[in-house]
Amino acid sequence: MDLSIIVPTFNEGPNVVELLRRIGDTLDGRVFEVVFVDDSTDDTADIIAAAARASPFPVRLIHREQPVAGLGGAVVAGFQAASSRWCLVMDGDLQHPPEDIPRLIKRAERGDVDVVVASRYASGGTSKGLADATRTAVSRASTALTKAMFPRKLANCTDPMTGFFLLDTHAVDVDALRPRGFKILLEVLARRQLRVDEVPFDFAQRHAGTSKATFTQGVRFLTQLAMLRFGRMSAFALVGGFGAIANLVIMWGLIRLGMDYVPAAVVASVVTIITNFLLLEYLVFADMRSESGRMLTRFLKSFSFNGLEAIVRIPVLSILVEGAHIPAVLAAALTLVAAFVLRFVFHALVVYAPRRSGRRAAQPDAAPTAVGGRTLE
């Protein structure tokens, strides 16, 4: 079958030539293309362009000046640009061995699956490429949590967090995918019941460069998981819960340092309002930003509402402490819970409401950049 290999890259220049060489050696005689979707801030795009011009098989480059939705968003852009129905997704760091691609193709050619997953955790697979015991434990725990939240859809998948898989894009609504971070397979499998099978593989050491797994990516994963399972309001609640805990910790710390509880509550509120806005921008409402005006406008709306809410909430806090004799931190917790629904409704319907205009808002994900060379996009 024809094949499009989608490789999302972020500062992976030293791996490009070796990756293409091994893909070419492995798939010699087959009809395929390689589509790099590059979000790099270094010279990776130039390296891909040069390698493409020297390649005996089609290589295309989509360089995103304004990346949307991280590596998962890059994969979706690759799906949309692919010339083939079947798309194989793999990382650009050679931890996904190109030599395993024929095994995924062979399984798909039997015609009874929509997705073939290269699994680290199926019998015969290994995760030795994970950096250390901590990374391994986090990966295992994340996989267990994900399977627990989607027991039916992930029943036949031992490794829903892998970035190495072969997908029949006709089996999914590509335009409906809303990835956050780099767990795109989870997004694909959780949205629709698909026919899934696996082949084991050995997760290799990186050829060059550094891992893109960070604490921020972990937060994005948890947000993605919450939104897939429960919807946007649950992700908002996750951010709100984080903000509430931060608010209470800051307030407690300031009180311990000798500050009165009222100014302590004011300082804690200001800090968490700003922090929560940034989390909402880049996690919960990331897919709505492009059609809801300028970031500064959204911030002013959000800050104003939360400021007014705090102006109301803090006197209520005072009443609960002074009048009802409720401990200050407990009283603050009660008022924060009461404000949650109002905050969500205001942000969803006002802060991130699409602009009222006859023209469609400009999409932040620019069209593919022309690079030059015979098969570049």
JOWO-V402241 format. One record per pair of residues at least 6 apart in sequence whose ideal C-beta (glycine too) atoms are under 6 Angstrom apart, sorted by the first residue. I is the first residue (numbers start at 1). J is the second residue. D is the distance in Angstrom with one decimal. If there is no record, write none. Layout:
i=I j=J d=D
i=I j=J d=D
This chain:
i=1 j=86 d=5.6
i=2 j=31 d=5.0
i=2 j=84 d=4.3
i=3 j=32 d=4.1
i=3 j=84 d=5.5
i=3 j=86 d=5.5
i=4 j=33 d=5.4
i=4 j=35 d=5.8
i=4 j=82 d=3.6
i=4 j=84 d=4.1
i=4 j=87 d=4.8
i=5 j=34 d=4.7
i=5 j=88 d=4.9
i=6 j=35 d=5.3
i=6 j=75 d=5.7
i=6 j=78 d=3.5
i=6 j=87 d=5.3
i=6 j=89 d=4.9
i=7 j=36 d=5.1
i=7 j=92 d=4.9
i=8 j=37 d=5.1
i=8 j=71 d=4.4
i=8 j=74 d=3.7
i=8 j=75 d=5.4
i=9 j=36 d=5.7
i=9 j=38 d=4.7
i=9 j=44 d=5.6
i=9 j=92 d=4.3
i=10 j=39 d=5.0
i=10 j=40 d=5.5
i=11 j=40 d=4.8
i=11 j=42 d=5.0
i=11 j=44 d=5.8
i=12 j=44 d=5.6
i=12 j=92 d=4.1
i=12 j=209 d=5.8
i=13 j=43 d=5.8
i=13 j=44 d=4.1
i=13 j=47 d=4.3
i=14 j=208 d=3.7
i=15 j=92 d=5.4
i=15 j=93 d=5.4
i=15 j=94 d=5.7
i=15 j=207 d=5.0
i=15 j=208 d=5.4
i=16 j=47 d=5.0
i=16 j=48 d=5.5
i=16 j=51 d=5.3
i=17 j=51 d=5.3
i=18 j=207 d=6.0
i=19 j=94 d=5.9
i=20 j=51 d=5.5
i=20 j=55 d=5.9
i=22 j=98 d=4.2
i=23 j=98 d=4.6
i=26 j=98 d=4.8
i=26 j=99 d=5.3
i=26 j=101 d=5.8
i=33 j=58 d=4.1
i=34 j=59 d=4.8
i=35 j=60 d=4.9
i=35 j=78 d=4.9
i=35 j=81 d=6.0
i=35 j=82 d=6.0
i=36 j=48 d=5.0
i=36 j=61 d=5.0
i=37 j=62 d=4.7
i=37 j=74 d=3.9
i=37 j=77 d=5.0
i=37 j=78 d=4.7
i=38 j=44 d=5.7
i=38 j=45 d=5.0
i=38 j=63 d=4.8
i=39 j=64 d=5.3
i=39 j=67 d=3.9
i=39 j=74 d=5.8
i=45 j=63 d=4.6
i=48 j=61 d=5.0
i=49 j=61 d=5.9
i=49 j=371 d=4.5
i=49 j=373 d=5.9
i=52 j=59 d=3.7
i=52 j=373 d=5.1
i=52 j=376 d=5.5
i=53 j=373 d=4.2
i=58 j=375 d=4.3
i=59 j=375 d=5.8
i=60 j=375 d=5.9
i=60 j=376 d=5.9
i=60 j=377 d=4.3
i=61 j=371 d=5.2
i=61 j=376 d=5.1
i=62 j=77 d=6.0
i=62 j=81 d=6.0
i=62 j=368 d=4.2
i=62 j=377 d=5.9
i=63 j=369 d=4.3
i=65 j=366 d=5.4
i=66 j=364 d=4.6
i=68 j=364 d=5.7
i=68 j=365 d=4.5
i=69 j=179 d=5.0
i=70 j=181 d=4.7
i=70 j=182 d=5.7
i=71 j=182 d=3.8
i=72 j=179 d=2.7
i=72 j=181 d=5.9
i=72 j=182 d=5.5
i=72 j=184 d=4.0
i=73 j=179 d=5.7
i=75 j=89 d=5.6
i=75 j=184 d=4.5
i=76 j=177 d=5.2
i=79 j=87 d=5.7
i=79 j=169 d=5.4
i=79 j=174 d=4.7
i=85 j=169 d=6.0
i=85 j=170 d=5.6
i=86 j=168 d=5.8
i=87 j=167 d=5.3
i=87 j=169 d=5.5
i=88 j=166 d=4.7
i=89 j=165 d=5.6
i=90 j=96 d=4.2
i=90 j=164 d=5.1
i=91 j=163 d=5.3
i=93 j=206 d=4.8
i=93 j=209 d=5.9
i=94 j=207 d=3.9
i=95 j=129 d=4.7
i=95 j=203 d=5.8
i=95 j=204 d=5.0
i=95 j=206 d=5.8
i=96 j=164 d=4.0
i=97 j=204 d=5.7
i=100 j=201 d=4.8
i=103 j=199 d=4.9
i=104 j=116 d=4.6
i=104 j=166 d=4.3
i=104 j=199 d=5.9
i=107 j=116 d=4.8
i=107 j=197 d=5.9
i=107 j=199 d=5.8
i=108 j=116 d=5.0
i=108 j=166 d=5.4
i=113 j=195 d=4.7
i=113 j=197 d=4.8
i=114 j=168 d=4.9
i=114 j=171 d=3.8
i=114 j=194 d=4.3
i=114 j=195 d=4.7
i=115 j=165 d=6.0
i=115 j=167 d=5.3
i=115 j=194 d=5.3
i=115 j=196 d=4.9
i=116 j=166 d=4.3
i=116 j=197 d=5.8
i=117 j=157 d=5.6
i=117 j=165 d=4.8
i=117 j=198 d=4.6
i=118 j=164 d=3.9
i=118 j=199 d=5.9
i=118 j=201 d=4.4
i=119 j=125 d=5.2
i=119 j=158 d=5.0
i=119 j=159 d=3.8
i=119 j=198 d=4.4
i=119 j=200 d=5.7
i=120 j=127 d=4.2
i=120 j=159 d=5.3
i=120 j=203 d=4.7
i=121 j=158 d=4.3
i=121 j=159 d=4.9
i=122 j=158 d=5.0
i=122 j=198 d=4.7
i=122 j=200 d=4.2
i=124 j=200 d=3.6
i=125 j=200 d=3.4
i=125 j=201 d=5.5
i=126 j=202 d=4.7
i=127 j=203 d=4.9
i=129 j=203 d=4.0
i=129 j=204 d=4.9
i=129 j=205 d=5.1
i=130 j=136 d=4.7
i=142 j=161 d=5.8
i=143 j=161 d=5.5
i=146 j=160 d=5.3
i=147 j=154 d=4.9
i=149 j=229 d=4.9
i=150 j=190 d=5.3
i=153 j=189 d=5.6
i=153 j=190 d=5.9
i=153 j=193 d=5.7
i=154 j=160 d=5.2
i=156 j=196 d=4.5
i=157 j=196 d=5.2
i=160 j=185 d=5.9
i=160 j=186 d=5.1
i=160 j=189 d=5.8
i=161 j=183 d=5.8
i=165 j=185 d=5.4
i=171 j=194 d=5.9
i=172 j=188 d=5.9
i=177 j=187 d=5.4
i=178 j=287 d=5.4
i=179 j=187 d=4.7
i=180 j=220 d=4.6
i=180 j=223 d=5.8
i=180 j=224 d=4.3
i=181 j=217 d=5.0
i=181 j=220 d=3.5
i=181 j=221 d=5.7
i=183 j=221 d=5.6
i=190 j=228 d=4.4
i=223 j=235 d=4.9
i=223 j=283 d=4.4
i=226 j=234 d=4.5
i=226 j=235 d=4.7
i=226 j=238 d=5.2
i=227 j=235 d=4.5
i=233 j=344 d=5.8
i=235 j=284 d=4.7
i=236 j=284 d=5.3
i=236 j=344 d=4.9
i=239 j=276 d=5.9
i=239 j=279 d=4.6
i=239 j=284 d=5.9
i=240 j=340 d=5.6
i=243 j=272 d=4.5
i=243 j=276 d=4.2
i=244 j=336 d=4.6
i=246 j=272 d=5.2
i=247 j=268 d=4.6
i=247 j=272 d=4.5
i=248 j=329 d=5.7
i=250 j=268 d=4.0
i=250 j=271 d=5.9
i=251 j=264 d=4.8
i=251 j=265 d=5.6
i=251 j=268 d=4.2
i=252 j=329 d=6.0
i=254 j=264 d=3.8
i=255 j=261 d=5.7
i=255 j=264 d=5.2
i=261 j=328 d=4.5
i=265 j=314 d=5.5
i=269 j=310 d=4.5
i=273 j=306 d=4.4
i=277 j=299 d=5.8
i=277 j=302 d=4.9
i=285 j=352 d=4.6
i=288 j=352 d=4.3
i=290 j=361 d=5.4
i=290 j=363 d=5.7
i=290 j=364 d=4.9
i=291 j=354 d=4.3
i=291 j=361 d=4.0
i=292 j=352 d=4.6
i=293 j=355 d=5.4
i=298 j=351 d=5.2
i=301 j=351 d=4.7
i=302 j=351 d=5.2
i=305 j=346 d=5.2
i=309 j=339 d=5.4
i=313 j=335 d=4.6
i=316 j=335 d=5.6
i=317 j=331 d=5.2
i=317 j=332 d=5.8
i=317 j=335 d=5.3
i=320 j=326 d=4.7
i=320 j=331 d=3.9
i=321 j=328 d=5.2
i=321 j=331 d=5.1
i=368 j=377 d=4.7
